[in-house]
Amino acid sequence: MHFKSNAKINFGLRILNRRKDGYHHLESIFIPIPWYDEILLELSNEFKLEVIGRDLDIDWEDNLCYKAYELMKKKFSISPVKIILKKNIPSGAGLGGGSSNAAVTILAINDLFSLKLSKSVMAELADQIGSDCSFFIYNEVALVEGKGEVVTPISFPFSDWVLVINPSFHISTKEAFSMIKPKYRDDSLIDLIKTPKKEWIRTIENDFEKVILKKYPQLESLKDALVEKGAYYISLSGSGSSFFAFFEEEPKGMEGLFPNYPKKLFKLSL
């Protein structure tokens, strides 16, 4: 069985407070984007995981596909499978590639073994693997709250060009959170996305961006280049290191923009 495992961007990301369980309470709008890993899953005599493409630099026992399989095996006594994971989405990039892989593995196992699980049940299982994983079970534009497990699909009419660009270095999510000072807000991202889009650059922020730019000042040149190309909104995605930009018209000359950085340009219609 062949499945696509897509990335996401965070349109706004607010760290509101620190929870008693050590996690942070956040508010963000997650948008699925057409940047894909591929997952092949089939029955096997023993469990196998093969990763091709990007070097994840982790033991396979730490791979979220493996953790998803182990969880499903424990819950439903399924037989062994072989998973081939072809990585295209940059890792440590704020694009949710690993979380997506875990969620799609759960979806694939549900199909392969005809478990007939509801999305809500699979989302609860995905949340046991990682905070963002449950979003990818639903995989539609959503307001995400709590530590990432509260997923509420929303209407967000949007049709513009998006460029996602990854500076090719890994930012630790744990390290990024350690640099953040939580700040509660009275307003909501749901209200802010209804305002004119030219106001978004002023009102819709990613709380990680300032601390990441302070530590990696070279990223300012990336933002400046996107402004020169005509972007009306630019933001860090997740805890980085990827940035995304919105354009009203298709931007030209993107191939020559930071040519060594992985990037994806697409028209997003929601």
Buried (B, 14 or more C-beta within 10 A) or exposed (E): EEBEBBBBBBBBBBBBEBEEEEBBBBBBBBBBBEBBBBBBBEEEEEBEBEBEEBEBEEEBEEBBBBBBBEBBBEBEEBEEBBBBBBBBBBBBBBBBBBBBBBBBBBBBBBBBBEBEBEBEBBBBBBBBBBBBBBBBBBBEBBBBBBBBBBBEEBEBEBEBBBBBBBBEBEBEBEEBBEBBEBEEEEEEBBEBBEEEBEEBBEEBBBBBBEBBBEEBEEBEEBBEBBEEBBBBBBBBBBBBBBBBBBBEEEBEEBEEBBEEBBBBBEEBEE
